[in-house]
Amino acid sequence: MQLVFRKYFMPIGKRLREERERLGLSQPAFAALAGTTKQTLFSWETGKTAPDGFQLAALATSGADVLYILTGMPTPVIPTPEPGELLLVANYRKCTPEDQAELIRESTLYAEHVKTSTKNSPAKIAKATVKKSLFGGAIGSIRIGK
């Protein structure tokens, strides 16, 4: 238990230094971003003192991962949606619940690379089940055939 505690709750000085190095900044440059001096930054990095919230906020706006500095856990990277993805979501939200369910079924078919024709529409060749996930979003599964 003590090893786990040390890993996540060690002083933030080491992680501050890692972030400074990741950003490719010298001590004076990183200190300037936080609105402080090189001597104060050295004090932080050696664990004698720690930055306050305003200084951490300034570092965050400059690209430092403050979640990592404070907790040792990196901020998750969330990919930026493509314009087409945003359009799909916007159109989905404009649909009736029935049409939303149909869009989910059809998009599942496209994602699974199921070939369809005008004769055999996705609704005819596949039965999809749509349920609500724990987070309120739709999840689905698909079964090919009638």
N, C-alpha and C positions, 0 to 999 in steps of 0.2 A: 504494500500500500504506500509506503514511504517513497518508493521509486516513482510511482505514478504521480504522487503529489509534487515531487521535485520537477518532473518533466513539464507539467502544465502551470505550476505556480512558482516557477523560479523568477528571480528579479527580471524586469523587462529590459535591463541594460544590454544584454546579449542580443536580444531580438531587435532592439533599436539599431544596434551596430549592423546586424545582418540586413535590415531594411535600407540603411544608408548605403551599404556596399552594393546591395541589389540595384539601387537607383544610380549607382556609379558616382556618388557624391563624396566630396571631402568633408571632414568635420566642420570646417568653417562654412561651407556652402549649405550643409544640412542644418547647422545651427541657425543660419540666417533665415532659412525657410520657417523655422519654429519661432523666429523673433528673439533669439537668445545668442549667447556667445559660445565660442569653441570650448571655453573652460566649463561652462554649464553642461554642454553636451558631453564632455569627458566625464563629468560627475554622474550624469545619467547612465552612460555606457559602463561605468565601473560599479554601478549599483549604490552609490552614496546618496543620490537623490533621484527624483523621478519627475517627468514633465507633468504639467497640469492639463486640464481639459482643453484650454484655449490653445496651448502649444500642440497638443495632439491633433486638434482640429486643423490647425495650420499645416501640419505635416500631411494630414489626410488629403487636403486640397492640392497638395503637391505630388500626390501619387503614392505616398507611404501607406502600407496596409496596416491601419491602426488596430483592426481586430487581431491580426497576427501579433503585433507588438504587445497588446494587452493580454491575450489568452494563449498564444502559441498555435492557434488554429487559423490557417489562411482564409481569407474571404473567398467564398465560392465564386467562380467565374460563371456568369450567366451570359450565354451568347446573345448578341444583338439580333433581333428578328430581321429577316430579309423583308423587303417591301411586299413581296408576294404573300408572305406569311401574314403580315399585317392586314392585307386586303382580304385574305381568307377569313381571318377572325372577324373583321368588320362586317363582312357579308353574312357570316354565320350568325352574328348577333342580331341582324336584321330579320332573320327567318323566324317562322312560327316553330313551335316545339316539334311538330311533325316533320317539317322540312329540315330542322337541325338533325333529327334522328336519321333522315335519309342522307344528309351530307356526311354524317359519321359513317354510315354503312358504305357509301360510295368511296369515301376517302380511305377506308380500311381496305377495300378492294384494290384501289390504286397502289396503296402501300405494299400490298402483298403481290403486286404485279399480275393480277388476274385479268386476263384478256376478256373484254366484253364486246358485243356488237349491238347494233340497234335492235336486232331480233331478240337477243338474250340480254335484256337490261340487267344491271346489277341486282335489282329487286327480284328478278326471276331466278337468277342463278345462285344467289347466296341469301342465307338468312343470318342476319346479324343480331346479336343481343346487345343492348345498351343498358348499362347500369350506372348509378351514381357512385363515384369514388368517395372516400372519406373526406376529401377536400372539396367536394361539390362539383367536380368536373366529370364529364362523361368518360367512361371507359367502355371498351367493347371487345367482343370476340366475334370471329366469323367462322361459319361452317359452309363449305362449298357443297352445293347440291340442293335438292328440294326437301 
